[in-house]
């Protein structure tokens, strides 16, 4: 992988060519159409590693999801309006004044959802952008249309309470008010799973519950219809109750609907273990297929509730999990339709935690990943406890297949869920599927962020980035999201993971409450240009530690991985670029400067600018804090009154690699939006989520909130 962070600079003619190909693939070569970009939970559960053969490339050419992923990962994302500010303590979030639970969240915006309103743990909002390389405000001129984001409220719809709401005019560069309610509906039920879009964004589908009975709902929305407190009744909505094969009504609070754009077919599981199939869904009046073998009773275990399914058009299988800890494949069509293959048990945790996320399918490699809260072994905690684990199955697995496993911390009989992780840019760029998977593990103890190294498509090593709460606080995390922003670090690329912790988070911005957090995840890459101040997360084989290094001399990295040093403040020459070791990754609060203190070599503090300072010459600090801290990575500050006692010399090791925003109760899953060209529109590269408990939203104290936070605010 070569160049200034692989994959993100292939714009210009390359992007034009792919966009043109996208038009051709839709059958509109002579008259290009505006192809929008949906982003919902399904786009993180069907992924595409790099095609390695012409056959793989050809196989994906007609798959809209492949091109949607390509657009997200290859078009440059615009910075938010606040990203140009210097990275002081406030913008980094860690040094903010601690706030009590319920105080207003600091984000680009937050909008009320109603008391108790939330997407829910593990669920995601759904974002639709009508332009691939532009971001549209509420005043977009036809044929363009406003970008918008859909939040379910998690509350039962009523005359004065919307069950689902959408916002447009999303970005800080739009004409106020930002945002605006685009539409809001009372759909007559409670939505406890994630919504999905039709390919053109004109409809959404979701599962809702009313009186303990689940239904698939397909809603054709209309702009400027309803508000949160006065929602509209849908004019065009189809509701289909989920029933077992014998016609008994079933519940569903664990399975979101999955839609296949090519065939206009959808699948969803229910709480009794039945997998339902619908066709058509968006192109005509929705219909559930109830001729043999559908619906299929996939699970008959003691805990049969199904997770969210995914469909693989290559193997023609639907993959789904149950709360009993099993992965299943179900043949979707043909003479073998309905044939079930049940895996070995891979999750032995409580039913509330076992395989809650649904599988991730790599459609190029034809591999399926499962995230287990408890692997049933005694391989962790010095052979006394089970492990949290990630499993990898071939798409053609059989009942006898033993999947590949890698552990991500210790588990217990009362484990928290292990939500799905996220692969990094290196994995998606690599022709051999070499890169990293990030996941929030250690489900039986205090949660910790883990990096799982992938080597040639196989699990290689698992390393702990850092604990997220004190040791005594055994709480849950959210799913993990990863984003490479090509211009986030002083115009240079920066990659981060984003996730939430439900309680007792370390950062001052949150403690002792829930938190939305981010951390640098950019890996070292060979033959790559780096600028001063860029940060990378490196692995040191000597002790298995993950350290943050910052570029202090710009240049191009070498061919081979350097021998990274152990001590903070130590420099490494790598090709023509020089790195300074910031030290071991951490989420705990870093010490502040202290007067008259004898500082030892390699000690770290956080200066008044929000940068990490490392002692490179031991000595004693002065009576007052320096006012002239070096602001460039690698710059030095002499602090003290030599010769007796000798002064201490600090070296700027770059800004903190982590950041945080208060999110009471933790966060839902985090959706990351637009892939738009630099300078397109201020505030057009954002995150969307809800806290899991009430906040003080504008005009609605003690309410659930829909939140937009800039990538730079959680930078």
N, C-alpha and C positions, 0 to 999 in steps of 0.2 A: 504494500500500500504506500503510494508516494503522493507528494504534493501537499498543499496546505489543507490538510484534513480531507482524506479521501471522500469523494462522492458529492461534496457540497458545492463545488465550483463548476460543475458540469451544466452550466446554464446556456445562455445565448442560443446558438444554432442547435446545440444538443437538446435543450428543453423544447425548442420549437419543433424539432423533429419528432420528439416523443409525443408532444401535444397533438401534432398533425396525425401521428399514428393512432392516437386515441380517438381522433375524429373518424379516421378510416375504419377503426374497429367498430364504431357505432353505426357504420353504414352510411356516413354522411360526408364522404370525401369531397363531393362537389360543393356542398353547402355546409361548412363547419357549424356545429351547434355549440352552445355554451354548456360545458360539462362541469357540473358542480362537484363539491368535495364533501361527502358525509364523513363524520367522525363520531362513532359510537362504540359501545363496548365490544362489538364484534371485530373491530379493526385491530384490536390488541390480542384477539384470540385466534385469528387466522393471519399468519405472518408468512413472509416470503424471504428466505435467505437468498444469497446471490445465485442465480442460475449458472451452472458450470458447463452446460452442454447446449448445443443448438436445439436438441430435443426438448430440454427443460424450458428454454426460452420460448420456443414455439408453443409449448403446452400452456404457457401462462399468457400468451399474447391476447387471447380473447377473454381473460378474466378481469373484470372491472376492479376487483379488490387489489390485484397486482399493480395496476396503474395508479390507483388511489394511494397505495403505499409509496410508490415511486415519487409521486408529486409531493407528498409530505416530506420525504427525506432528501429531495434533490433541489427543490425551489428554495431560495434563500428566505429566511424568516426576518421580518422587520423588527427592529427594536421597539420597545415601548417608550413612551415619551419621557419617562423618568430615568431611562437607562444612561443618558448622557451625563447625569450628575456624578460627581466624584464619589467613590465608594466609601463614604463615611460610615460611622457606626450605625446610624439610623437605617441607611439603605441596606446594610448587611443584616439588619434585624436582630442580631444576637445581643447587642448591647442596649436595646431599647429598655425603657423603664418597664419593670414588670407590671402587669395589669391583672386585676382580679377577674375571676370567671364572670362572663356576661358583659364585660366591657366591649366597646365597639371594635370589631376586627379591622385592622389596617390593611386595606386592599384597594384596588382600583375602584371597585364598587361592590356593594352587597345589597341585595334586594330581599324583602320579606317573602317568606313562603307560608306564614301562619305559625301559630304556637305549636311547637313540636314538629314542624315541617323539616324534612331531610330526605335526601336521596336514599340514605341507608348505607350501612356498612357493606363495602364491596360493590356497590352500584355506581353507575356513571351517568352523567348528563350526556346529551347528544348535541353536537354542533354541526351546522351546515353552512358552508361557504359556497356562494354561487359562482365565484370566480376562483380559478386555480392560482393566478398570480396577482390578484388584487383583493383587497378587503373592502367590503361595501357597507356603507352606513344606511340609516333608515331612509335617506332620500335618494337611494340608488335609482337610476333611470332605466326603464325597460330597454332592452331585454334583460338587463341585470336586475337583481333583486337584493334586498338586505340580507346580510349574513345574520343568522340567529342561533340561539342556543336554547334547548328544551330541558327543563327540570321537572321531574315528577315531584310532588310535594310530600308524598308518603302519608297524606291525610285523606280521609274519606271526603269525596266531593259533596258539596252542598250548595244551596243558593248563595251563601256568603263565603264559600271556600272553594277555590279551584283545586282540582286534583292534578292538573298538569298545566304548566305555564311556559311561555316562550318569551324571550327578550331579544330585541334587535337594537340597532344604533349602539353597538357594543363598545366602540373604541373611543379612547380619550381624544382622538383627532376628529371625532364626529361633532356636529352641531348639537349643543345641549338640548334636552336633557339626555344624559348618558347613564344607564341605558333607558330604553323605552319598552313598555309592555307591548309585545307584538300580537299575542293572542293568549287567551286563558279559557279553559273549559272545565266544567263539572261533568265528568264522564260517568258519574253514578257509582263509583267504586273507589278503592284504595290501591294505588300503584306501588308495589313493594319490590319491583324488579326494574331493570334498565330498559329504556325505550330504544327503538331502532328506526332508521329512516328508509323510505323508498329511495331508489337511486337518484331520482330527480328532486328529492327533498319536499315534495308536495304532500306527502303522507307520513304518518308515523304509526308504528305498531308497538304494542306492549301487552303485558298481562296485568289484569287488575282483579282484585278480590272484593266480593260483596256478599255478606252473610255467610262467609266461609267457603264460598264457591268461586273458583277462578274462571276467568274468561279471557280469550284473546280479543283484543280490541284493535281495530284498524280505523284510524281517524284521518280524514282529509280536512286540514285546517284552513282557515280563512284569515287573512291579515286584519288587524284592527278589530278583533272580536273578543270582548270580555276583558276583565281585569281579575286580579287575585281575589278581591272581595266581592266582585259581581261577575262571576264567570258566566260564559255563554253555554247554552246547551248545544252540543254539536249538531250541525245540520246534516252532515254526511259522516256517519259512523256505523261500523258493523261490529257487533258483539257476538262472539261464539263461545258458549260455555264449554269448559273442558270436562269431558265425561270419560269414564273407563270404558273398556270394551263391552261391558254389560249395561252401560248407560247410567252408571252411578256418578253423580257430580263429584268432582275432585277439587282439592285446594292446590295452590301454588304460591309459595313465597320465596322459592329458591332458584327458579329457572327462568331466565330471560329468553325472549324469542330470538331465534337466529334466522335470518333471511338470506337466501341465495339469489343474487341479482340476475344471474343468467337464466334460471328456470322459473323465477318468480315463485319459489317454494319456500316455506318456512317450517321450522320445527321448534317445539317447546316441550319440556318435561313437566310433570306435576308431582304433587306430594305423595302420591300413591305408587309411583314407579312407572307410570305410563308415558310413552313418548308419542306426541301428536304430530301429524303432518298436515300442512295446509297448502292448497294450490287451487286456483291462483290466490295471490295475496293483495298485490297493489295494482295489477293491470286490469282486473275485473273484480266483480263482487267476490269477496273472500269466501272460501269454502274449506271446511275440514274434510279430509279424505277419511271416510269411515267404512271403506270396503276392505276385506281381508288383505293384508294382515294388520291394517291400521285401525285404531292406535295399537302400538306394540307395548306389552307389559315387559319392560326391560328389567326391572328390579323386583325381586320378591324377598329381599333381605329384611331383617328386623327394622331397618331404617331405610326405606325405599325412596325417599324424596330425591328427585333428580336435580343435578346442577344444570347450568346453561349448556346446551348442546352446540357443537360446531359441525358443519358439513364439509366433506372433502370430495370435490368433484373429480378427483383423480382416482381414488379407490372406490368412489361411490358409497362411502360409509358416513354415517353420522356417529360422532364420538360424544359420549356423555358419561357422567359419573354419578354415583349415589352416595348418600350419607353413611352407608355401610362400609365405604372405603374401597369401592371397586370402580374400575374403568370399563366401559362397554363400547363395542362397535356394533352398529346396526346397519345392515345393508339397506340402502335407501330406495332402490328401485330394481326392476328386472325380475327374473324368475326366482331369485333368492331373496327378494325384498322381505324385510322383517327378520332375517336371520341374525341372531344375537351371538356375539362372542364376549365372554366375561373374563376379565383379567384375573390374575392372582390378586389377593387383597394387598393394597398398598397404603391404606390409612387405617390405623387402629385407635384413633382419637375419639373423643365424644362425638355424638351425631351432630352437635352444633358446630363442630370444627372440621369434621372429616370432609375433605375434597369439596370445599364450599365454592371455589372459584370457577370451576369448569376448566376443561383442558385447553391447552394452547396447541394449535396445529401449525407446523411448518410445512407448507404445501409444496415447497421445492424438495426438501429432504424427505418428505413423506414420513415425518416423525411427530409423535404426540407427547406433550409434556404434562405431567400431573404434579400437583403441589400438595404434599402430605403433611398434616399436622403432627403425625406420630407414626413412625415406620414399624412399630411393634418389636423392635430389636432391643438389645441391651448394649449397644455399641457406643453410647455417649456417656458423659459424666464418669469417666474412668470405668466403664463397663457396668454401670449401675442404673442406667436410664435409657429410654428410647430416644430416637433422634427425630428432629424435623428434617424433611428430605424432599428433594426434587427427583422425579422419575422421568425416564425417557423410553417410550415404546416405539417400535416400528408401526406404521399405519396398518400393516398386515398381521398384527400380533395374534397369537392364538391363546387358548386357555393355559397352555404350558409355558408361554413366553416369560422369561425372567428379565424384567426391564433393567436398564442401567440406572444406578442410583448414586446421588451425591448428597451428603448430609449438610445441613445448614443450621447447626446448633442442637441444643438439648430439648427434648420434649417431656411430657408427663401424661398421666392418666386424665388430667384436667386441662389439656393443652388448649391454647388459643388457636384460631384458624391460621393456616399458612396461605395467605392470598397470593395471587399470581404475580410473578416478577416481570422484569422487562429486560430485553436484550439491548446491548449498546450499539452505537454506530459501527464499531469495528466488526462486530458479528455480521451485520447486514452488508457491509462492504466486502467482506472476505470471500473469495471464491471457494475457500475450504471450510467455511463456517467456523472460523477462529475468532474469538472475541470474549465477551463477558455477559453474564446474566446476573442481574441484581435482584435480590429478594430480601424481605424482612423476616428473618427466622428466629430461632431460639424460642419456640412457641411455648415451652414449659417453664421458662424463666423470664428474665427481663428481655424485651425485644432487642434485636441487634440487626444492623444492616450487613448483608453478606454479598461478597462478590464471588460468583461461580465462574471459573475460567473454563472456556470451551476451546479445545484444541482439535482441529480437523473434524469438527462436529461431535466430538466426544467430551464427556465431563472430564476435566483434568484436575483442578484443585478448587477447594472452597476456602475462602479467607474472610475473616471477620473484619469489616471496616471499622465499626465502633458500636458500643452499647448506646441505646437510645433513651434509657431511663435508668434510675438507680437500681442496684441489684435486687432490692426487695420488692420492686414494683413490676409484677408480672402482668402486663397489659398487652393489648393487641395492636397491630399495625393495619394500615390500609394496603391495597395493591401498590406496586411500585411502577412509576412511569419514568421514561428516559427521553431526553431531547438533546440534540445537537443544535445549538444556535450559532450559525456561522459568523455572526458579527457581534457577539455579546461581550467579549473581553477586549475592550478598546479597539473594536473593529476586527478582532480576530476571533476564531472559533472558540466556543466553550461548550462543554457537555456536562449535563447534570442529571441526577435522578431526583424525583419528587415523590413524596409519600406522606402519610399522616400517622401520628401516634395518639392513642385515645386518651392518655392521662400521664401525669408525672414526667413530662418531657423535660430533658435537660436544659434547653436554651432559656435564657432569662426572659425572652419575649413571651414564653409560654408557662414556665414552671409555676405551680405544680399541676398544670392543666394539660389539655390536649393541644396538638400542634400540627401545623402543616410545615414540612421541612424539605430542604434540598441539600444536595452534597455534590461536589465535583466528581465526575465519573470519567472524565476524558483520560484515555490510556496513553501510554507512550507509543508512538508510531515511528517506524524507520523512515529515513529519507523524507522527512516532513519539515516544513518551515514553521518556526515558532517565533513569536514576538515577546518582548519583555513583559512580564506580568502574567503570561498564560500559565495556568496550573494544570498539572496532571496527577493522576492517582497511580502510584507504582507499587509493584509487589516485590518484596525482598525475600528471595528463597532462603537466605541464611537463617532467618528467624520467623518467616511466615507473616511478617507485618506488612500492612498497607500504609504507605507514607504519601504525603502530598509534597510534590516538588514544584517550584516556581522557576520560570525562565528568567535569568538575570542578565544574560547576553543573548541577543537575538541571533538566529542562525538556522541551520538545517541539521537535523539529527543524523546520527550515523546509521550504519547498516545493521549493527548488532546491538542488543540490549546492553546498556552500561552495567557495570558492577555498582549498584546503588549503595551509597554509604549508610551507616547506621545512625549516626548522630545528627540531631537537628543543627542547622547552621553550616553543614558541610557541603561544599560545592562539588559538582560532577561536570567534567567536560565530555560532551557528547557530539561528535562531529564538530560543527562550528557553533553549536548552541551550548550555553552553560546553564546548569540547573543549581538551585539551592534547595536543600532538604528543609522543608518547613517542619517536619517531624511526623510522628504517628498521628493518624487520623483520629479525631475525637469530636463528640457533640457536647461534652461537658464544657462549662464556662471556663474560659482561659483567665488566668490571674491578671489583674491590672497592675500597673506600675506602682511601686512603693518607694517612699523616700528613705534615704540612708540605709539601703538594704544591700548586703553583700551578695551579689549574684554570681552563681557558678556558671562555668562554660556550658553551653547548650540549653540554658534555661529559656523558656518561652513566656512572653506576656502579650497582651493585646494593647496596642497604643491608642491614643485618643482619636486617631483617624480610622480605627477599625482594622488596622493591619497587624499581622503577627510580627513581633520583633524577637529575634533570637540572639542570645549572648554569644559573640564570637571572640571577645576578649573579656575575661572575668574581671570584676571590679565592684566598686560600691557606687550606688546611684547618688545623685545630688539631693539637695533639700527640697527642690521643686521639680515638678515634671517637665521634661523638655517641651519646648514650644516649637521646636524646629525638627520634629521627627522627619526623617527621610521618607518621601512619599513614593519613591520608585523602588521596585523590587531590586534588591542587591545593594541599595544605598545604605550608608552607615550613619549612626548618630552617636556621638561621644557624650556621655552622661556622667557628671560628677565633678569634683574639684581636686584633680591630681596636684602634686604627686602623692599626698598622704591623706586619705587612702587613695589607691589608684582608681581611676575612672573606669566605668564599664562601657564597652562598645557594643551597641546594638546593630544588627543587620536586618533590614526590612525583608521579610520572607513572604510578602504578599498578603492579600486579604484572607480572612477566614474562608475556608472552603465550604462552610455550611451556612445556612440561613434559615429563618423560621418566622412564622406568623401564628398568632394565637388562633386556635380552632377548638372551641370547647367541645369535649367529647371525642375529639379526633376528626377525621375527615372521611368522606366517601371516597370512591375512586376519583382520580384526578385526570381530566381530559385536557390535552394540550392542543391548541388550535393552530391557526393559519400557517400556510407555507406561501409567503408573499415576498415580493422583491423589496430590497432595501429602499426605504424612503417612500414606500407606497402610501402608508397612512400611519400616523402616530398611534401607538397603543394597540397595534394589530397582532401582537404575538403574546398570547395570554394562556392562563390556566383557569379551569372551571371546576368547582366542587361545592359541596355543602359541608359545614360542620355537622356532627352527629347529635348536637344538643343546641339549645337556644343561644343566640347572641342578641346584641342590641343592634338590629338592622335600622336603617333610616326609616323614620315615621312609625316604627313598630318595635318597641322594646320587648325583650323576652320573646323573640320569634325565631323560628328557623330561618336560615338565610341562604340564598343563592349567591355565590361569591365568584367574582372575577379577580384574579391576582396576576400581576405582570410577572413574567419570568425574571425580570430584574429585581422586583421586590423580594422574590425568594431566590435571589441570585447566589 
